[in-house]
Amino acid sequence: MKLTQSLPALSLSLLTGLFAAGTQAKTLWSDNSLTALHGKNYEVNYGLSTDDSTRNVLTFEHVSGHTWGDLFMFGDYLKSTDGSAELYGEISPRLSLGKLGNDVAFGPVKDVLLAGQLELGNTDDPDNLLVTGERFVNKLAGVGFDLDAPGFAYLQANLYHRNNEKRADNEQLTLVWGLPFTIGSESFLYDGFIDWASASRDVHASLNFTSQLKWDIGARSGNPKKLYAGVEYVHWNDKFGIKDGTFGIDSNERNINLLLKYHF
């Protein structure tokens, strides 16, 4: 059975499982953070008459583990130096089959999860450049895998079918990782994600490889994993599913952001 055909069943299973688990759910751990970023090489302007290549970004993130699975969500507020703005967020719950008492581990796979995601966008688009329009809600459902990899704090793979509000449905593969390491007495974290989205009748396939290299400066004052400084690098081919060069648009983004991140 194709993932496309099984989307209603996966969504129903996820919702049913979360509802059932919610009656006895406990939070095992949680973390919140705020990140400020600044970059000068953003591609795909919001309008024909604006230069939005330089943007400031404020990101809120929440991640938590529960007796039923895990939850990740974030919200980005982007503001360009030309005055354009974008608000974008994702809510991503995953229902753990392992935590519900099933023996699903095999090879490097520690757990199998039913994965869902909501994408919420509100973007300046005065000239109707984006196929999504100014506002959109996309729904994703699929299956996730937690992987056991030496040295990694976490390594995940999620395969989704995308039910897009303003364009044709497609598929998405998402990889997420966190790799802590030390150099001498200093602590660092290299984390990020890779999103590959397939082509559909109205968008080109796209690949977004975004990672952050962060120095744990909080550890120097006795507060490890609280305050980080570093860089984010975005390597995004055919951003938003716009084939590079379409109507003269450069949609291949190579963007370095300076960042400061605080956990609480």
C-alpha positions as CSV (number, residue, x, y, z in Angstrom):
1,M,0.0,0.0,0.0
2,K,1.4,3.4,-1.0
3,L,2.0,6.0,1.7
4,T,-0.4,8.3,-0.2
5,Q,-3.2,5.8,0.1
6,S,-2.5,5.1,3.8
7,L,-2.5,8.8,5.0
8,P,-6.0,8.7,6.4
9,A,-5.2,5.5,8.3
10,L,-1.9,6.8,9.6
11,S,-3.5,10.1,10.7
12,L,-6.4,8.3,12.5
13,S,-3.9,5.9,14.2
14,L,-1.8,8.8,15.4
15,L,-4.8,10.8,16.7
16,T,-6.3,7.7,18.3
17,G,-3.0,6.7,19.9
18,L,-2.3,10.2,21.3
19,F,-5.8,10.4,22.7
20,A,-5.6,7.0,24.4
21,A,-2.1,7.7,25.7
22,G,-3.1,11.2,26.9
23,T,-5.2,9.7,29.7
24,Q,-2.1,8.4,31.4
25,A,0.6,10.6,29.8
26,K,3.6,11.9,31.7
27,T,6.2,14.3,30.6
28,L,9.7,12.7,31.0
29,W,11.8,15.7,30.0
30,S,11.4,19.0,28.1
31,D,13.5,21.9,26.8
32,N,12.6,25.3,25.4
33,S,14.9,27.7,23.6
34,L,15.1,31.1,21.9
35,T,17.5,31.7,19.0
36,A,18.4,35.0,17.3
37,L,19.9,34.7,13.8
38,H,21.2,37.1,11.2
39,G,22.0,36.3,7.6
40,K,22.7,38.2,4.4
41,N,22.2,35.6,1.6
42,Y,18.5,34.6,1.7
43,E,17.0,33.8,-1.7
44,V,13.5,34.2,-3.1
45,N,12.4,37.8,-2.2
46,Y,8.9,38.3,-0.8
47,G,8.0,40.8,-3.6
48,L,9.2,42.0,-7.0
49,S,10.2,45.4,-5.7
50,T,11.9,44.3,-2.4
51,D,15.4,43.1,-1.6
52,D,15.0,40.6,1.2
53,S,18.4,39.0,1.0
54,T,19.3,40.2,4.5
55,R,17.0,39.0,7.3
56,N,16.9,38.8,11.1
57,V,15.2,35.7,12.6
58,L,13.8,35.0,16.0
59,T,13.1,31.3,16.7
60,F,11.2,29.7,19.6
61,E,11.7,25.9,19.9
62,H,10.1,23.3,22.3
63,V,11.0,19.7,22.4
64,S,9.8,17.1,25.0
65,G,9.7,13.4,25.7
66,H,6.6,11.7,27.0
67,T,5.4,8.3,28.0
68,W,3.6,8.1,24.6
69,G,6.4,9.5,22.4
70,D,7.8,12.9,21.7
71,L,6.9,16.4,20.5
72,F,8.9,19.0,18.7
73,M,7.6,22.4,17.6
74,F,9.0,25.7,16.6
75,G,8.0,29.2,15.4
76,D,10.2,31.5,13.2
77,Y,9.6,35.2,12.8
78,L,11.7,36.5,9.9
79,K,12.1,40.2,9.1
80,S,14.0,41.6,6.1
81,T,15.9,44.9,6.1
82,D,13.4,45.9,3.3
83,G,10.5,45.5,5.8
84,S,9.0,42.2,4.6
85,A,8.0,39.7,7.2
86,E,7.2,36.0,7.5
87,L,5.8,33.9,10.4
88,Y,6.3,30.2,10.0
89,G,5.9,27.3,12.4
90,E,5.7,23.5,12.7
91,I,4.1,21.1,15.3
92,S,5.5,17.6,15.1
93,P,4.2,14.9,17.5
94,R,5.3,11.3,17.2
95,L,3.6,8.3,18.8
96,S,6.1,5.7,19.9
97,L,5.2,2.0,19.2
98,G,8.0,1.0,21.5
99,K,6.8,3.0,24.5
100,L,3.3,1.5,24.0
101,G,4.7,-1.9,24.7
102,N,5.6,-3.2,21.2
103,D,9.0,-4.8,20.4
104,V,9.9,-2.9,17.3
105,A,13.7,-2.6,17.6
106,F,15.8,-4.1,14.9
107,G,19.3,-3.5,13.7
108,P,20.2,0.2,14.3
109,V,16.5,1.0,14.8
110,K,15.7,1.7,18.4
111,D,12.0,2.6,18.0
112,V,9.4,3.0,15.3
113,L,6.9,5.8,15.6
114,L,3.8,7.2,13.9
115,A,4.8,10.7,12.8
116,G,2.7,13.7,12.2
117,Q,3.4,17.3,11.4
118,L,1.5,20.6,10.9
119,E,3.1,23.4,8.9
120,L,1.7,26.9,9.5
121,G,2.7,29.8,7.3
122,N,1.8,33.5,7.1
123,T,4.1,35.3,4.6
124,D,4.2,38.7,2.9
125,D,3.5,37.8,-0.8
126,P,2.2,41.0,-2.5
127,D,3.0,39.8,-6.0
128,N,1.7,36.2,-5.7
129,L,5.2,34.8,-6.2
130,L,4.7,31.7,-3.9
131,V,2.5,28.8,-4.9
132,T,1.4,28.5,-1.3
133,G,0.0,32.0,-1.2
134,E,0.2,34.3,1.9
135,R,-1.3,31.8,4.4
136,F,-1.3,28.0,4.4
137,V,-1.7,25.0,6.6
138,N,0.0,21.7,5.4
139,K,-0.7,18.4,7.1
140,L,1.9,15.6,7.1
141,A,1.6,12.0,8.3
142,G,3.9,9.0,8.1
143,V,6.4,6.8,9.9
144,G,9.5,7.7,11.9
145,F,12.5,5.8,13.1
146,D,14.8,6.5,16.1
147,L,18.3,5.3,15.2
148,D,21.2,4.2,17.4
149,A,24.4,5.8,16.1
150,P,27.6,6.0,18.2
151,G,28.4,9.5,19.4
152,F,25.0,11.0,18.4
153,A,22.7,12.4,21.1
154,Y,19.9,11.6,18.7
155,L,19.4,10.5,15.1
156,Q,16.0,10.3,13.5
157,A,14.5,9.6,10.1
158,N,10.9,10.4,9.2
159,L,9.0,9.6,6.0
160,Y,5.9,11.6,5.3
161,H,3.1,12.0,2.8
162,R,2.4,15.8,2.5
163,N,-1.2,17.0,2.2
164,N,-0.6,20.5,1.0
165,E,-3.4,23.1,1.3
166,K,-2.4,25.3,-1.7
167,R,-0.6,22.9,-4.1
168,A,-0.5,19.2,-5.1
169,D,0.4,16.6,-2.5
170,N,3.9,15.1,-2.5
171,E,6.3,13.1,-0.3
172,Q,9.0,14.2,2.2
173,L,12.0,12.5,3.8
174,T,13.4,14.2,6.9
175,L,16.6,13.4,8.8
176,V,17.4,15.0,12.1
177,W,20.5,14.7,14.2
178,G,22.4,16.1,17.2
179,L,26.2,15.4,17.6
180,P,27.9,16.8,20.7
181,F,31.7,16.8,20.8
182,T,34.6,18.5,22.6
183,I,37.9,20.1,21.6
184,G,40.2,20.3,24.5
185,S,38.1,21.7,27.4
186,E,35.5,23.3,25.1
187,S,32.1,21.7,24.3
188,F,30.3,22.0,21.0
189,L,27.1,20.8,19.3
190,Y,26.6,20.1,15.7
191,D,22.9,19.6,14.9
192,G,20.5,20.1,12.0
193,F,18.1,18.5,9.6
194,I,17.8,17.5,5.9
195,D,14.4,17.8,4.2
196,W,13.9,16.3,0.8
197,A,10.5,16.9,-0.8
198,S,9.5,15.2,-4.0
199,A,8.3,16.9,-7.1
200,S,4.6,17.2,-7.9
201,R,2.6,18.6,-10.9
202,D,3.1,22.2,-9.7
203,V,6.5,22.2,-7.8
204,H,10.0,21.0,-8.4
205,A,11.7,18.6,-6.0
206,S,13.7,20.4,-3.3
207,L,16.5,19.7,-0.8
208,N,17.1,21.7,2.3
209,F,20.2,20.9,4.3
210,T,20.4,23.2,7.4
211,S,22.8,22.7,10.2
212,Q,24.2,24.6,13.2
213,L,27.6,24.5,14.7
214,K,27.5,25.9,18.2
215,W,29.9,26.5,21.0
216,D,28.6,26.0,24.5
217,I,29.7,29.3,26.0
218,G,27.4,28.7,29.1
219,A,29.7,25.8,30.2
220,R,32.5,28.3,30.7
221,S,30.5,29.9,33.6
222,G,29.3,26.6,35.1
223,N,26.0,26.5,33.2
224,P,26.4,23.9,30.4
225,K,23.8,23.5,27.6
226,K,22.2,26.9,28.4
227,L,23.8,29.4,26.1
228,Y,25.3,28.8,22.7
229,A,27.0,31.0,20.1
230,G,27.7,29.8,16.6
231,V,26.8,29.7,12.9
232,E,24.0,28.2,10.9
233,Y,24.5,27.2,7.3
234,V,21.6,26.7,4.9
235,H,22.2,24.7,1.7
236,W,18.7,24.8,0.0
237,N,18.3,23.6,-3.6
238,D,15.1,24.8,-5.4
239,K,13.8,26.6,-2.4
240,F,10.0,26.3,-1.9
241,G,9.9,23.9,-4.8
242,I,10.8,26.7,-7.3
243,K,13.2,25.4,-9.9
244,D,16.3,27.5,-9.9
245,G,16.2,30.0,-12.8
246,T,12.5,30.0,-13.2
247,F,11.4,33.6,-14.3
248,G,15.0,34.6,-13.4
249,I,14.6,33.6,-9.7
250,D,17.7,32.3,-7.9
251,S,16.2,29.6,-5.7
252,N,19.5,27.8,-4.7
253,E,20.2,29.3,-1.3
254,R,23.7,29.2,0.3
255,N,23.3,31.2,3.4
256,I,25.4,31.6,6.6
257,N,23.7,33.0,9.7
258,L,25.3,34.1,12.9
259,L,23.4,32.8,15.9
260,L,22.9,33.1,19.6
261,K,20.8,30.5,21.4
262,Y,19.5,30.4,25.0
263,H,17.8,27.3,26.5
264,F,15.4,27.5,29.5
